[in-house]
Amino acid sequence: MIKVKNEHVFPKDGGWMVRHEGMKKTFRFFEIKEDAMEYAGIMAINNGSFVVTHKYNGQFKEFRKGNEIIARIHEKIPRITDIIEIKHPIVNNTQPIVETITPI
């Protein structure tokens, strides 16, 4: 049986590094934690592994499946729930342009 190697996300030097389990070198460095988590989540999905997040002192903080991380990051996309009207300013003494956006 092949042992699955997890993806680890560590805080380091004011940013976040992603490293495969068992590797000594940093695989990828990110300035923002969410970007590091998303990248590690994609790698975990591709490898069938988990993402392990560490605290500043090196202790484990979270242990999640890759698809849980990807779903959580993309839940933040705004959803239109009602009709929105956008009125553009009057240009050259003409009527304002009204743009209507309806929910899907």
MIVEX-519573 format. One record per residue (C-alpha): x, y, z; residue in one letter. Coordinates in steps of 0.1 Angstrom, whole numbers. Layout:
BEGIN
+-------+-------+-------+-----+
!  east ! north !    up ! res !
+-------+-------+-------+-----+
!     X !     Y !     Z !   a !
...
+-------+-------+-------+-----+
This chain:
BEGIN
+-------+-------+-------+-----+
!  east ! north !    up ! res !
+-------+-------+-------+-----+
!     0 !     0 !     0 !   m !
!    13 !    35 !    -9 !   i !
!    14 !    60 !    19 !   k !
!    -3 !    93 !    10 !   v !
!    18 !   123 !    17 !   k !
!    -1 !   153 !    30 !   n !
!     4 !   190 !    21 !   e !
!    16 !   212 !    50 !   h !
!    10 !   249 !    53 !   v !
!    34 !   268 !    76 !   f !
!    37 !   305 !    85 !   p !
!    72 !   317 !    77 !   k !
!    89 !   351 !    72 !   d !
!    57 !   371 !    71 !   g !
!    41 !   347 !    46 !   g !
!    30 !   311 !    42 !   w !
!    48 !   282 !    27 !   m !
!    34 !   250 !    13 !   v !
!    55 !   218 !    16 !   r !
!    48 !   182 !     8 !   h !
!    51 !   158 !    37 !   e !
!    86 !   145 !    41 !   g !
!   103 !   172 !    20 !   m !
!   129 !   195 !    36 !   k !
!   126 !   223 !    10 !   k !
!    97 !   247 !     7 !   t !
!    77 !   238 !   -23 !   f !
!    59 !   271 !   -27 !   r !
!    58 !   304 !    -8 !   f !
!    27 !   328 !    -6 !   f !
!    22 !   362 !     9 !   e !
!   -15 !   355 !    18 !   i !
!   -27 !   324 !    38 !   k !
!   -58 !   320 !    17 !   e !
!   -37 !   316 !   -15 !   d !
!   -14 !   290 !     2 !   a !
!   -45 !   271 !    15 !   m !
!   -61 !   271 !   -20 !   e !
!   -29 !   259 !   -36 !   y !
!   -24 !   232 !   -10 !   a !
!   -61 !   222 !   -14 !   g !
!   -56 !   217 !   -51 !   i !
!   -25 !   196 !   -46 !   m !
!   -43 !   175 !   -19 !   a !
!   -72 !   169 !   -43 !   i !
!   -48 !   158 !   -70 !   n !
!   -29 !   135 !   -47 !   n !
!   -58 !   122 !   -27 !   g !
!   -43 !   136 !     5 !   s !
!   -51 !   161 !    33 !   f !
!   -40 !   197 !    41 !   v !
!   -23 !   202 !    75 !   v !
!   -22 !   238 !    88 !   t !
!     4 !   247 !   114 !   h !
!     6 !   275 !   140 !   k !
!    35 !   298 !   143 !   y !
!    51 !   275 !   170 !   n !
!    49 !   245 !   146 !   g !
!    19 !   228 !   163 !   q !
!    -9 !   214 !   142 !   f !
!   -39 !   238 !   138 !   k !
!   -62 !   221 !   113 !   e !
!   -64 !   189 !    93 !   f !
!   -87 !   189 !    63 !   r !
!   -94 !   173 !    30 !   k !
!   -85 !   193 !     0 !   g !
!  -121 !   196 !   -14 !   n !
!  -132 !   211 !    20 !   e !
!  -107 !   239 !    16 !   i !
!  -116 !   247 !   -20 !   i !
!  -153 !   247 !   -12 !   a !
!  -148 !   270 !    18 !   r !
!  -127 !   295 !    -2 !   i !
!  -151 !   297 !   -30 !   h !
!  -182 !   302 !    -8 !   e !
!  -172 !   338 !    -4 !   k !
!  -183 !   347 !   -39 !   i !
!  -211 !   372 !   -37 !   p !
!  -245 !   360 !   -49 !   r !
!  -271 !   383 !   -63 !   i !
!  -304 !   376 !   -46 !   t !
!  -325 !   405 !   -58 !   d !
!  -328 !   428 !   -89 !   i !
!  -301 !   455 !   -88 !   i !
!  -303 !   487 !  -108 !   e !
!  -272 !   507 !  -115 !   i !
!  -276 !   543 !  -126 !   k !
!  -247 !   557 !  -145 !   h !
!  -241 !   594 !  -143 !   p !
!  -256 !   619 !  -168 !   i !
!  -232 !   626 !  -196 !   v !
!  -236 !   655 !  -221 !   n !
!  -272 !   664 !  -209 !   n !
!  -287 !   630 !  -218 !   t !
!  -308 !   607 !  -196 !   q !
!  -289 !   585 !  -172 !   p !
!  -282 !   549 !  -183 !   i !
!  -299 !   523 !  -161 !   v !
!  -285 !   488 !  -161 !   e !
!  -305 !   461 !  -145 !   t !
!  -290 !   429 !  -132 !   i !
!  -313 !   400 !  -122 !   t !
!  -304 !   369 !  -102 !   p !
!  -298 !   337 !  -119 !   i !
+-------+-------+-------+-----+
